[in-house]
């Protein structure tokens, strides 16, 4: 196969996959719409895409990144935060307190229940995980992670032979 034919075949495959991904996205949106009719709780959406739990914001400050996650009903001992040079992982569980009278009640709607979560947020640049700090206050987990100083590029002269 000559080079031009090979390139055009690559373009066709790229176009095919682009079309296939668009078709798959449409299918998933339609499926979400159908499932929403029968499921009592649906996942929140941003720009038409389903987002994970907990709902999370990533804010770029002058010298750090701040991750804020909504965790109503969570306790600090039930949350685990792991920070690496390029991402933060938030995992744990939320237990809705029970007053022990549940067996005497017939629920019409029960959306609050125990659930596990695992959310990963990728930073746009390197951070310093050793200096990270996390606090849970009134259902909001706030993780502050300092940005890593970019490495200075050293100029190396190479002899041309």
DSSP file (Angstrom, degrees, kcal/mol; ACC not computed):
  #  RESIDUE AA STRUCTURE BP1 BP2  ACC     N-H-->O    O-->H-N    N-H-->O    O-->H-N    TCO  KAPPA ALPHA  PHI   PSI    X-CA   Y-CA   Z-CA
    1    1 A X              0   0    0      0, 0.0     2,-0.0     0, 0.0     0, 0.0   0.000 360.0 360.0 360.0 132.4    0.0    0.0    0.0
    2    2 A X     >  -     0   0    0      1,-0.1     4,-2.2     4,-0.0     5,-0.2  -0.285 360.0-105.8 -76.6 167.8    1.4    3.4   -0.9
    3    3 A X  H  > S+     0   0    0      1,-0.2     4,-2.4     2,-0.2     5,-0.2   0.868 117.0  52.6 -63.3 -39.3    1.8    6.2    1.6
    4    4 A X  H  > S+     0   0    0      2,-0.2     4,-2.5     1,-0.2    -1,-0.2   0.911 110.3  47.7 -64.3 -42.8   -1.1    8.3    0.3
    5    5 A X  H  > S+     0   0    0      1,-0.2     4,-2.3     2,-0.2    -1,-0.2   0.898 111.2  51.9 -64.5 -39.3   -3.5    5.3    0.5
    6    6 A X  H  X S+     0   0    0     -4,-2.2     4,-1.9     2,-0.2    -2,-0.2   0.928 110.4  48.2 -62.9 -43.5   -2.3    4.5    4.0
    7    7 A X  H  X S+     0   0    0     -4,-2.4     4,-2.3     1,-0.2    -2,-0.2   0.916 111.5  49.0 -63.0 -43.9   -2.9    8.2    5.1
    8    8 A X  H  X S+     0   0    0     -4,-2.5     4,-2.4     1,-0.2    -1,-0.2   0.878 109.3  53.1 -66.7 -34.8   -6.4    8.3    3.6
    9    9 A X  H  X S+     0   0    0     -4,-2.3     4,-2.3     2,-0.2    -1,-0.2   0.881 108.6  50.7 -63.6 -37.6   -7.2    5.0    5.3
   10   10 A X  H  X S+     0   0    0     -4,-1.9     4,-2.6     2,-0.2    -2,-0.2   0.911 109.7  49.7 -65.4 -42.2   -6.1    6.5    8.6
   11   11 A X  H  X S+     0   0    0     -4,-2.3     4,-3.0     2,-0.2    -2,-0.2   0.907 109.8  51.5 -62.8 -40.7   -8.3    9.5    8.1
   12   12 A X  H  X S+     0   0    0     -4,-2.4     4,-2.7     2,-0.2    -1,-0.2   0.921 111.0  47.6 -62.9 -42.2  -11.2    7.3    7.3
   13   13 A X  H  X S+     0   0    0     -4,-2.3     4,-2.8     2,-0.2     5,-0.2   0.916 112.0  49.7 -64.9 -41.1  -10.7    5.4   10.5
   14   14 A X  H  X S+     0   0    0     -4,-2.6     4,-2.3     2,-0.2    -2,-0.2   0.931 113.0  46.8 -62.1 -44.7  -10.4    8.6   12.5
   15   15 A X  H  X S+     0   0    0     -4,-3.0     4,-2.3     2,-0.2    -2,-0.2   0.886 111.4  52.6 -62.4 -39.1  -13.6    9.9   10.9
   16   16 A X  H  X S+     0   0    0     -4,-2.7     4,-2.9    -5,-0.2    -2,-0.2   0.945 110.9  45.6 -60.9 -49.0  -15.2    6.6   11.6
   17   17 A X  H  X S+     0   0    0     -4,-2.8     4,-2.8     1,-0.2    -2,-0.2   0.867 110.8  53.5 -66.2 -35.8  -14.3    6.6   15.3
   18   18 A X  H  X S+     0   0    0     -4,-2.3     4,-2.0    -5,-0.2    -1,-0.2   0.936 113.3  43.3 -62.1 -45.3  -15.4   10.3   15.6
   19   19 A X  H  X S+     0   0    0     -4,-2.3     4,-2.5     2,-0.2    -2,-0.2   0.903 113.3  51.8 -65.4 -41.9  -18.8    9.3   14.2
   20   20 A X  H  X S+     0   0    0     -4,-2.9     4,-2.6     1,-0.2    -2,-0.2   0.920 109.7  49.0 -62.1 -44.4  -19.0    6.2   16.3
   21   21 A X  H  X S+     0   0    0     -4,-2.8     4,-2.6     2,-0.2    -1,-0.2   0.889 111.0  50.2 -63.5 -39.2  -18.2    8.2   19.5
   22   22 A X  H  X S+     0   0    0     -4,-2.0     4,-2.3     2,-0.2    -1,-0.2   0.923 111.9  48.2 -63.8 -43.1  -20.9   10.8   18.6
   23   23 A X  H  X S+     0   0    0     -4,-2.5     4,-2.4     2,-0.2    -2,-0.2   0.908 112.0  49.3 -62.2 -42.9  -23.4    8.0   18.0
   24   24 A X  H  X S+     0   0    0     -4,-2.6     4,-2.5     2,-0.2    -2,-0.2   0.909 109.4  51.8 -64.0 -42.6  -22.4    6.4   21.3
   25   25 A X  H  X S+     0   0    0     -4,-2.6     4,-2.2     2,-0.2    -2,-0.2   0.923 110.9  48.1 -59.3 -44.9  -22.8    9.7   23.2
   26   26 A X  H  X S+     0   0    0     -4,-2.3     4,-2.3     1,-0.2    -2,-0.2   0.912 111.0  51.1 -61.5 -42.7  -26.3   10.2   21.7
   27   27 A X  H  X S+     0   0    0     -4,-2.4     4,-2.6     1,-0.2    -2,-0.2   0.919 110.0  49.1 -60.6 -44.6  -27.2    6.6   22.6
   28   28 A X  H  X S+     0   0    0     -4,-2.5     4,-2.6     1,-0.2    -1,-0.2   0.883 110.2  51.0 -65.4 -38.1  -26.1    7.2   26.2
   29   29 A X  H  X S+     0   0    0     -4,-2.2     4,-2.1     2,-0.2    -1,-0.2   0.915 111.9  47.2 -64.4 -42.1  -28.0   10.4   26.5
   30   30 A X  H  X S+     0   0    0     -4,-2.3     4,-2.1     2,-0.2    -2,-0.2   0.908 112.3  49.8 -63.9 -42.0  -31.2    8.7   25.3
   31   31 A X  H  X S+     0   0    0     -4,-2.6     4,-2.7     2,-0.2    -2,-0.2   0.914 109.1  51.8 -64.2 -42.7  -30.6    5.8   27.6
   32   32 A X  H  X S+     0   0    0     -4,-2.6     4,-2.2     1,-0.2    -1,-0.2   0.918 108.7  52.0 -57.5 -43.7  -30.2    8.2   30.6
   33   33 A X  H  X S+     0   0    0     -4,-2.1     4,-0.6     1,-0.2    -1,-0.2   0.897 111.4  46.1 -61.0 -41.6  -33.4    9.9   29.6
   34   34 A X  H >< S+     0   0    0     -4,-2.1     3,-1.0     1,-0.2     4,-0.5   0.915 112.8  49.3 -66.9 -43.1  -35.3    6.6   29.6
   35   35 A X  H >X S+     0   0    0     -4,-2.7     4,-2.2     1,-0.2     3,-1.4   0.845  99.4  66.4 -67.2 -32.7  -33.8    5.5   32.9
   36   36 A X  H 3< S+     0   0    0     -4,-2.2    -1,-0.2     1,-0.3    -2,-0.2   0.766  92.5  63.6 -59.9 -24.1  -34.6    8.8   34.6
   37   37 A X  T << S+     0   0    0     -3,-1.0    -1,-0.3    -4,-0.6    -2,-0.2   0.808 115.6  27.6 -69.3 -28.6  -38.3    7.9   34.2
   38   38 A X  T <4 S+     0   0    0     -3,-1.4     2,-0.4    -4,-0.5    -2,-0.2   0.660 103.4  82.9-109.0 -20.0  -38.0    4.8   36.5
   39   39 A X     <  -     0   0    0     -4,-2.2     3,-0.0     1,-0.1     0, 0.0  -0.729  64.6-148.8 -91.1 134.0  -35.1    5.7   38.8
   40   40 A X  S    S+     0   0    0     -2,-0.4     2,-0.4     1,-0.1    -1,-0.1   0.822  85.2  38.7 -69.8 -30.3  -36.0    7.9   41.9
   41   41 A X  S    S-     0   0    0     70,-0.0     2,-0.3     0, 0.0    -1,-0.1  -0.978  70.8-167.3-124.0 129.6  -32.6    9.6   42.0
   42   42 A X        -     0   0    0     -2,-0.4     2,-0.1    -3,-0.0     3,-0.1  -0.858  29.2-104.7-114.2 153.0  -30.6   10.6   39.0
   43   43 A X        -     0   0    0     -2,-0.3     9,-0.1     1,-0.1    10,-0.0  -0.458  43.8-104.2 -71.3 144.0  -27.0   11.7   38.8
   44   44 A X        -     0   0    0      7,-0.2     7,-2.5    -2,-0.1     2,-0.4  -0.265  36.1-143.2 -65.9 158.0  -26.5   15.4   38.4
   45   45 A X  E     -A   50   0A   0      5,-0.2     2,-0.4    -3,-0.1     5,-0.2  -0.949  14.7-166.8-127.9 146.3  -25.4   16.7   35.0
   46   46 A X  E >  S-A   49   0A   0      3,-2.8     3,-2.0    -2,-0.4    -2,-0.0  -0.991  82.9 -13.0-130.6 122.3  -23.1   19.5   33.8
   47   47 A X  T 3  S-     0   0    0     -2,-0.4     3,-0.1     1,-0.3    -1,-0.1   0.858 129.8 -55.1  53.9  37.7  -23.3   20.5   30.2
   48   48 A X  T 3  S+     0   0    0      1,-0.2     2,-0.4   -19,-0.0    -1,-0.3   0.355 116.3 112.1  83.0  -7.1  -25.3   17.4   29.4
   49   49 A X  E <  S-A   46   0A   0     -3,-2.0    -3,-2.8     1,-0.0    -1,-0.2  -0.819  72.2-115.3-103.7 139.9  -22.8   15.0   30.9
   50   50 A X  E     -A   45   0A   0     -2,-0.4     2,-0.3    -5,-0.2    -5,-0.2  -0.515  33.2-152.3 -69.9 135.2  -23.3   13.0   34.0
   51   51 A X        -     0   0    0     -7,-2.5    -7,-0.2    -2,-0.2     4,-0.1  -0.722  13.3-110.8-108.5 161.3  -21.0   14.0   36.8
   52   52 A X        -     0   0    0     -2,-0.3     2,-0.4     2,-0.1     4,-0.2  -0.198  41.8 -71.7 -84.3 176.2  -19.7   11.9   39.7
   53   53 A X  S    S+     0   0    0     65,-0.2    65,-0.5     2,-0.1     2,-0.1  -0.952 106.4  44.7-114.8 136.2  -20.3   12.0   43.4
   54   54 A X  S    S-     0   0    0     -2,-0.4     2,-0.2    16,-0.3    -2,-0.1   0.491  92.6-121.4 -79.4 156.2  -19.4   14.0   45.4
   55   55 A X        -     0   0    0     15,-0.4    15,-2.5    -2,-0.1     2,-0.4  -0.473  43.8-168.8 -61.5 132.2  -20.1   17.2   43.4
   56   56 A X  E     -B   69   0B   0     13,-0.2     2,-0.4    -2,-0.2    13,-0.2  -0.960  24.5-160.5-137.2 143.0  -16.8   18.8   43.2
   57   57 A X  E     -B   68   0B   0     11,-2.7    11,-2.4    -2,-0.4     2,-0.5  -0.945   8.5-155.7-117.2 144.3  -15.2   22.2   42.2
   58   58 A X  E     -B   67   0B   0     -2,-0.4     2,-0.4     9,-0.2     9,-0.2  -0.982  15.5-171.0-119.6 118.0  -11.5   22.7   41.3
   59   59 A X  E     -B   66   0B   0      7,-3.1     7,-2.9    -2,-0.5     2,-0.7  -0.912  16.0-143.3-114.0 133.3  -10.3   26.2   41.8
   60   60 A X  E     -B   65   0B   0     -2,-0.4     5,-0.2     5,-0.2     2,-0.2  -0.860  23.0-176.3 -95.8 114.9   -6.9   27.6   40.7
   61   61 A X        -     0   0    0      3,-3.0     5,-0.0    -2,-0.7     0, 0.0  -0.474  43.7 -92.1 -98.0 176.7   -5.6   30.1   43.2
   62   62 A X  S    S+     0   0    0      1,-0.2     3,-0.1    -2,-0.2    -1,-0.0   0.894 120.2  10.2 -59.5 -42.2   -2.3   32.0   42.8
   63   63 A X  S    S+     0   0    0      1,-0.1    84,-2.2    83,-0.0     2,-0.3   0.337 129.9  26.1-122.2   6.2   -0.1   29.5   44.5
   64   64 A X  E     - C   0 146B   0     82,-0.3    -3,-3.0    63,-0.1     2,-0.4  -0.963  67.4-113.7-156.3 171.1   -2.4   26.4   45.0
   65   65 A X  E     -BC  60 145B   0     80,-3.0    80,-3.0    -2,-0.3     2,-0.5  -0.918  25.5-155.0-109.6 143.4   -5.3   24.4   43.8
   66   66 A X  E     -BC  59 144B   0     -7,-2.9    -7,-3.1    -2,-0.4     2,-0.5  -0.981   4.0-164.3-121.8 123.5   -8.4   24.1   46.0
   67   67 A X  E     -BC  58 143B   0     76,-2.9    76,-3.1    -2,-0.5     2,-0.5  -0.928   6.6-171.1-105.6 125.5  -10.8   21.2   45.6
   68   68 A X  E     -BC  57 142B   0    -11,-2.4   -11,-2.7    -2,-0.5     2,-0.4  -0.979   4.6-176.9-119.3 127.2  -14.2   21.6   47.2
   69   69 A X  E     -BC  56 141B   0     72,-2.6    72,-3.0    -2,-0.5     2,-0.6  -0.977  25.4-128.2-127.6 134.9  -16.5   18.6   47.5
   70   70 A X  E     + C   0 140B   0    -15,-2.5   -15,-0.4    -2,-0.4   -16,-0.3  -0.711  36.1 161.0 -81.8 118.5  -20.1   18.5   48.8
   71   71 A X    >   -     0   0    0     68,-4.0     3,-1.9    -2,-0.6    68,-0.2  -0.473  14.6-174.5-135.4  64.1  -20.4   15.7   51.4
   72   72 A X  T 3  S+     0   0    0      1,-0.3     3,-0.1    66,-0.1    67,-0.1  -0.379  75.7  15.8 -62.9 134.6  -23.5   16.3   53.5
   73   73 A X  T 3  S+     0   0    0      1,-0.3    22,-0.5    -2,-0.1    -1,-0.3   0.388  96.8 129.3  85.8  -4.1  -23.8   13.9   56.3
   74   74 A X    <   -     0   0    0     -3,-1.9     2,-0.4    20,-0.2    -1,-0.3  -0.515  46.5-147.7 -84.8 153.5  -20.2   12.7   56.1
   75   75 A X    >   -     0   0    0     18,-0.4     3,-2.3    -2,-0.2     4,-0.3  -0.924  23.8-119.2-117.6 145.8  -17.8   12.5   59.0
   76   76 A X  G >  S+     0   0    0     -2,-0.4     3,-1.4     1,-0.3    -1,-0.1   0.818 112.6  59.7 -55.8 -33.6  -14.1   13.1   58.7
   77   77 A X  G 3  S+     0   0    0      1,-0.3    -1,-0.3     3,-0.0    -3,-0.0   0.662 102.5  54.4 -70.8 -13.6  -13.3    9.6   59.9
   78   78 A X  G <  S+     0   0    0     -3,-2.3    15,-1.5    15,-0.1     2,-0.4   0.352  96.5  81.5 -98.0   4.8  -15.3    8.2   57.0
   79   79 A X  E <   -E   92   0C   0     -3,-1.4     2,-0.4    -4,-0.3    13,-0.2  -0.922  55.9-167.1-117.8 136.2  -13.3   10.1   54.3
   80   80 A X  E     -E   91   0C   0     11,-3.5    11,-2.7    -2,-0.4     2,-0.5  -0.987   5.2-168.3-121.1 128.6  -10.0    9.2   52.8
   81   81 A X  E     -E   90   0C   0     -2,-0.4     2,-0.4     9,-0.2     9,-0.2  -0.973   3.1-174.6-119.7 126.8   -8.1   11.7   50.7
   82   82 A X  E     -E   89   0C   0      7,-2.5     7,-3.1    -2,-0.5     2,-0.5  -0.985   4.0-168.9-120.9 129.0   -5.0   10.7   48.6
   83   83 A X  E     +E   88   0C   0     -2,-0.4     5,-0.2     5,-0.2     2,-0.2  -0.971   8.0 174.1-120.8 129.6   -3.0   13.3   46.8
   84   84 A X        -     0   0    0      3,-2.9     3,-0.1    -2,-0.5    43,-0.1  -0.594  53.2 -84.8-116.2-175.7   -0.3   12.5   44.2
   85   85 A X  S    S+     0   0    0     -2,-0.2    42,-1.9     1,-0.2    63,-0.1   0.677 126.2  24.0 -66.5 -16.9    1.7   14.9   42.0
   86   86 A X  S    S+     0   0    0      1,-0.2    37,-2.6    40,-0.2     2,-0.3   0.480 122.8  21.9-129.4  -3.3   -1.1   15.0   39.4
   87   87 A X  E     - F   0 122C   0     35,-0.3    -3,-2.9    -3,-0.1     2,-0.4  -0.988  53.4-135.8-158.2 165.2   -4.4   14.1   41.0
   88   88 A X  E     -EF  83 121C   0     33,-2.5    33,-2.8    -2,-0.3     2,-0.5  -0.991  16.7-157.6-125.7 137.8   -6.5   13.9   44.2
   89   89 A X  E     -EF  82 120C   0     -7,-3.1    -7,-2.5    -2,-0.4     2,-0.5  -0.968   4.7-168.0-117.3 128.1   -8.7   10.9   45.1
   90   90 A X  E     +EF  81 119C   0     29,-3.2    29,-3.1    -2,-0.5     2,-0.3  -0.966  19.3 159.4-115.6 120.6  -11.6   11.3   47.5
   91   91 A X  E     +EF  80 118C   0    -11,-2.7   -11,-3.5    -2,-0.5     2,-0.3  -0.972  14.3  90.5-140.7 158.1  -13.2    8.1   48.8
   92   92 A X  E     -EF  79 117C   0     25,-2.0    25,-2.4    -2,-0.3     2,-0.3  -0.991  57.8 -78.1 159.3-152.0  -15.3    7.0   51.7
   93   93 A X  E     - F   0 116C   0    -15,-1.5     2,-0.5    -2,-0.3   -18,-0.4  -0.994  16.2-143.0-148.9 152.4  -18.9    6.6   52.7
   94   94 A X  E     - F   0 115C   0     21,-2.5    21,-1.9    -2,-0.3     2,-0.6  -0.982  17.1-162.9-116.4 124.9  -21.8    8.7   53.9
   95   95 A X        -     0   0    0    -22,-0.5     2,-0.6    -2,-0.5    19,-0.1  -0.939  12.3-143.0-109.3 120.3  -24.0    7.1   56.5
   96   96 A X        -     0   0    0     -2,-0.6    18,-0.2     1,-0.1   -23,-0.0  -0.719  30.8-114.8 -81.4 124.8  -27.4    8.6   57.0
   97   97 A X        -     0   0    0     -2,-0.6     2,-0.4    16,-0.1    -1,-0.1  -0.305  27.6-153.8 -63.3 138.4  -28.2    8.4   60.7
   98   98 A X        -     0   0    0      1,-0.1    -1,-0.1     2,-0.0    -3,-0.0  -0.917  13.2-150.8-113.3 140.4  -31.1    6.2   61.7
   99   99 A X        -     0   0    0     -2,-0.4    -1,-0.1     1,-0.0    -2,-0.1   0.344  46.5-110.3 -92.8   8.9  -33.1    6.8   64.8
  100  100 A X  S    S+     0   0    0      1,-0.1     3,-0.3     3,-0.0     4,-0.1   0.382  98.9  97.3  84.3  -5.1  -34.0    3.1   65.2
  101  101 A X    >   +     0   0    0      1,-0.2     3,-1.5     2,-0.1     4,-0.4   0.288  45.9 107.3 -97.8   9.7  -37.6    3.5   64.3
  102  102 A X  G >  S+     0   0    0      1,-0.3     3,-1.7     2,-0.2    -1,-0.2   0.843  71.4  59.4 -60.4 -35.6  -37.3    2.6   60.6
  103  103 A X  G 3  S+     0   0    0     -3,-0.3    -1,-0.3     1,-0.3    -2,-0.1   0.720 102.7  54.9 -69.0 -17.2  -39.0   -0.8   61.0
  104  104 A X  G <  S+     0   0    0     -3,-1.5     2,-0.3    -4,-0.1    -1,-0.3   0.499 101.0  76.8 -88.3  -4.7  -42.1    1.0   62.2
  105  105 A X    <   -     0   0    0     -3,-1.7     2,-0.6    -4,-0.4     0, 0.0  -0.799  64.6-150.5-110.9 148.3  -42.3    3.2   59.1
  106  106 A X        -     0   0    0     -2,-0.3     2,-0.2     0, 0.0    -3,-0.1  -0.944  27.3-140.4-113.2 108.6  -43.4    2.5   55.6
  107  107 A X        -     0   0    0     -2,-0.6     3,-0.2     1,-0.2    -5,-0.0  -0.462  22.4-175.1 -72.6 135.2  -41.3    4.8   53.4
  108  108 A X  S    S+     0   0    0      1,-0.4     2,-0.3    -2,-0.2    -1,-0.2   0.772  85.0   9.4 -88.8 -38.2  -43.1    6.5   50.4
  109  109 A X        +     0   0    0    -69,-0.0    -1,-0.4     0, 0.0     2,-0.4  -0.982  65.0 177.4-143.8 129.0  -39.8    8.0   49.2
  110  110 A X        +     0   0    0     -2,-0.3   -70,-0.1    -3,-0.2    -3,-0.0  -0.839  20.0 146.9-137.3  98.4  -36.3    7.2   50.6
  111  111 A X        +     0   0    0     -2,-0.4     2,-0.6   -71,-0.1    -1,-0.1   0.671  55.3  81.2-101.5 -23.3  -33.5    8.9   48.8
  112  112 A X        +     0   0    0    -17,-0.0     2,-0.3   -16,-0.0    -1,-0.0  -0.756  60.0 130.5 -89.9 119.1  -31.1    9.3   51.8
  113  113 A X        -     0   0    0     -2,-0.6     2,-0.2   -19,-0.0   -19,-0.1  -0.951  62.3 -69.0-155.2 171.7  -29.2    6.2   52.5
  114  114 A X        +     0   0    0     -2,-0.3     2,-0.3   -18,-0.2   -19,-0.2  -0.467  56.7 171.2 -66.4 134.9  -25.7    4.9   53.1
  115  115 A X  E     -F   94   0C   0    -21,-1.9   -21,-2.5    -2,-0.2     2,-0.3  -0.992  27.5-137.5-149.9 145.6  -23.5    5.1   50.0
  116  116 A X  E     -F   93   0C   0     -2,-0.3     2,-0.3   -23,-0.2   -23,-0.2  -0.652  24.0-169.2 -93.3 153.8  -19.8    4.7   49.1
  117  117 A X  E     -F   92   0C   0    -25,-2.4   -25,-2.0    -2,-0.3     2,-0.3  -0.979  18.0-176.6-143.7 157.4  -18.0    7.1   46.8
  118  118 A X  E     +F   91   0C   0    -65,-0.5     2,-0.4    -2,-0.3   -27,-0.2  -0.832  14.8 174.1-154.9 110.2  -14.8    7.3   45.0
  119  119 A X  E     -F   90   0C   0    -29,-3.1   -29,-3.2    -2,-0.3     2,-0.5  -0.973  12.8-162.4-128.0 135.6  -13.9   10.4   43.0
  120  120 A X  E     -F   89   0C   0     -2,-0.4     2,-0.5   -31,-0.2   -31,-0.2  -0.971   3.0-169.4-120.5 127.9  -10.7   11.3   41.2
  121  121 A X  E     -F   88   0C   0    -33,-2.8   -33,-2.5    -2,-0.5     2,-0.4  -0.975  12.9-147.0-118.3 126.0   -9.8   14.9   40.1
  122  122 A X  E     -F   87   0C   0     -2,-0.5   -35,-0.3   -35,-0.2     2,-0.2  -0.790  13.0-135.0 -95.5 131.4   -6.8   15.5   37.9
  123  123 A X        -     0   0    0    -37,-2.6     4,-0.1    -2,-0.4     3,-0.0  -0.556  12.7-129.9 -81.4 147.9   -4.8   18.7   38.3
  124  124 A X  S    S+     0   0    0     -2,-0.2     2,-0.3     2,-0.1    -1,-0.1   0.662  90.1  12.2 -73.6 -14.0   -3.9   20.6   35.1
  125  125 A X  S    S-     0   0    0    -40,-0.0    -2,-0.1   -39,-0.0    -1,-0.0  -0.935 101.7 -63.5-151.0 173.1   -0.2   20.8   36.3
  126  126 A X        -     0   0    0     -2,-0.3    22,-2.0    22,-0.1     2,-0.3  -0.260  48.4-168.0 -64.9 145.7    2.0   19.2   39.0
  127  127 A X  B     -G  147   0D   0    -42,-1.9     2,-0.8    20,-0.3    20,-0.2  -0.787  28.9-110.1-126.2 171.0    1.3   19.8   42.7
  128  128 A X    >   -     0   0    0     18,-2.9     3,-1.2    -2,-0.3    18,-0.4  -0.848  28.8-175.5-104.0  95.5    3.1   19.3   45.9
  129  129 A X  G >  S+     0   0    0     -2,-0.8     3,-1.2     1,-0.2    -1,-0.1   0.758  76.9  67.6 -66.0 -23.2    1.2   16.4   47.7
  130  130 A X  G 3  S+     0   0    0      1,-0.3    -1,-0.2    16,-0.1    -2,-0.0   0.767 103.1  45.1 -67.9 -24.2    3.4   16.7   50.8
  131  131 A X  G <  S+     0   0    0     -3,-1.2    -1,-0.3    15,-0.1    -2,-0.2   0.251  85.2 128.6-103.1  11.5    2.0   20.1   51.7
  132  132 A X    <   -     0   0    0     -3,-1.2     2,-0.3    13,-0.1    13,-0.2  -0.322  37.8-165.7 -70.2 151.3   -1.7   19.2   51.0
  133  133 A X  E     -D  144   0B   0     11,-2.1    11,-3.0     2,-0.0     2,-0.4  -0.999   3.8-167.6-140.1 136.7   -4.3   20.0   53.7
  134  134 A X  E     +D  143   0B   0     -2,-0.3     2,-0.3     9,-0.2     9,-0.2  -0.989   7.2 175.5-131.0 137.6   -7.9   18.8   54.0
  135  135 A X  E     -D  142   0B   0      7,-2.1     7,-3.2    -2,-0.4     2,-0.5  -0.998  18.8-150.0-139.4 141.6  -10.8   20.0   56.2
  136  136 A X  E     +D  141   0B   0     -2,-0.3     2,-0.4     5,-0.2     5,-0.2  -0.959  24.5 168.4-111.8 121.2  -14.4   19.0   56.5
  137  137 A X  E >   -D  140   0B   0      3,-2.4     3,-1.5    -2,-0.5    -2,-0.1  -0.960  66.1 -22.5-139.6 118.4  -16.7   21.8   57.6
  138  138 A X  T 3  S-     0   0    0     -2,-0.4     3,-0.1     1,-0.3   -66,-0.1   0.868 127.5 -46.3  51.3  45.0  -20.5   21.8   57.5
  139  139 A X  T 3  S+     0   0    0    -65,-0.2   -68,-4.0     1,-0.2     2,-0.5   0.498 115.7 110.8  82.6   3.9  -20.6   19.1   54.7
  140  140 A X  E <   -CD  70 137B   0     -3,-1.5    -3,-2.4   -70,-0.2     2,-0.5  -0.957  54.2-154.0-115.1 120.4  -18.0   20.7   52.5
  141  141 A X  E     -CD  69 136B   0    -72,-3.0   -72,-2.6    -2,-0.5     2,-0.5  -0.818  13.1-167.0 -89.6 125.3  -14.6   19.0   52.1
  142  142 A X  E     -CD  68 135B   0     -7,-3.2    -7,-2.1    -2,-0.5     2,-0.5  -0.963   5.3-173.9-119.8 117.6  -11.9   21.6   51.2
  143  143 A X  E     -CD  67 134B   0    -76,-3.1   -76,-2.9    -2,-0.5     2,-0.5  -0.953   5.1-164.4-114.2 122.6   -8.6   20.3   50.0
  144  144 A X  E     +CD  66 133B   0    -11,-3.0   -11,-2.1    -2,-0.5     2,-0.5  -0.933   9.4 179.6-110.4 123.4   -5.8   22.8   49.5
  145  145 A X  E     -C   65   0B   0    -80,-3.0   -80,-3.0    -2,-0.5   -13,-0.1  -0.970  23.4-131.2-128.9 116.4   -2.8   21.6   47.4
  146  146 A X  E     -C   64   0B   0     -2,-0.5   -18,-2.9   -18,-0.4   -82,-0.3  -0.334  27.5-111.3 -65.0 145.0    0.2   23.9   46.7
  147  147 A X  B     -G  127   0D   0    -84,-2.2     2,-0.3   -20,-0.2   -20,-0.3  -0.460  31.9-116.0 -70.4 148.1    1.4   24.1   43.1
  148  148 A X        -     0   0    0    -22,-2.0     2,-0.2   -63,-0.1   -22,-0.1  -0.685  29.6-110.6 -84.8 138.0    4.8   22.6   42.4
  149  149 A X        -     0   0    0     -2,-0.3     3,-0.1     1,-0.1    -1,-0.1  -0.515  39.6-110.9 -66.0 130.2    7.4   24.9   41.3
  150  150 A X        -     0   0    0     -2,-0.2     2,-0.1     1,-0.1    -1,-0.1  -0.375  35.0-107.1 -64.5 140.7    8.2   24.2   37.6
  151  151 A X        -     0   0    0      1,-0.1     2,-0.4    -2,-0.1    -1,-0.1  -0.413  32.7-116.3 -66.7 139.8   11.6   22.7   37.1
  152  152 A X        -     0   0    0     -2,-0.1     2,-0.4    -3,-0.1    -1,-0.1  -0.628  29.4-121.9 -77.7 134.6   14.1   25.1   35.6
  153  153 A X        -     0   0    0     -2,-0.4     2,-0.4    -3,-0.0    -1,-0.1  -0.622  21.5-145.9 -79.3 127.8   15.3   23.8   32.2
  154  154 A X        -     0   0    0     -2,-0.4     2,-0.6     2,-0.0    -1,-0.0  -0.775  11.7-131.3 -93.2 137.5   19.0   23.4   32.0
  155  155 A X        -     0   0    0     -2,-0.4     2,-0.5     2,-0.0    -2,-0.0  -0.781  23.4-169.5 -90.1 125.5   20.6   24.1   28.7
  156  156 A X        -     0   0    0     -2,-0.6     2,-0.4     2,-0.0    -2,-0.0  -0.967  13.7-142.4-118.3 123.3   22.9   21.3   27.6
  157  157 A X        -     0   0    0     -2,-0.5     2,-0.5     2,-0.0    -2,-0.0  -0.701  16.0-159.8 -85.0 133.0   25.2   21.8   24.6
  158  158 A X        -     0   0    0     -2,-0.4     2,-0.3     0, 0.0    -2,-0.0  -0.951  16.5-125.9-116.6 130.6   25.6   18.8   22.5
  159  159 A X        -     0   0    0     -2,-0.5     2,-0.5     1,-0.0    -2,-0.0  -0.586  21.5-139.9 -75.8 129.7   28.6   18.4   20.1
  160  160 A X              0   0    0     -2,-0.3    -1,-0.0     1,-0.1     0, 0.0  -0.800 360.0 360.0 -92.4 127.0   27.5   17.7   16.6
  161  161 A X              0   0    0     -2,-0.5    -1,-0.1     0, 0.0    -2,-0.0   0.404 360.0 360.0-104.8 360.0   29.6   15.1   14.8
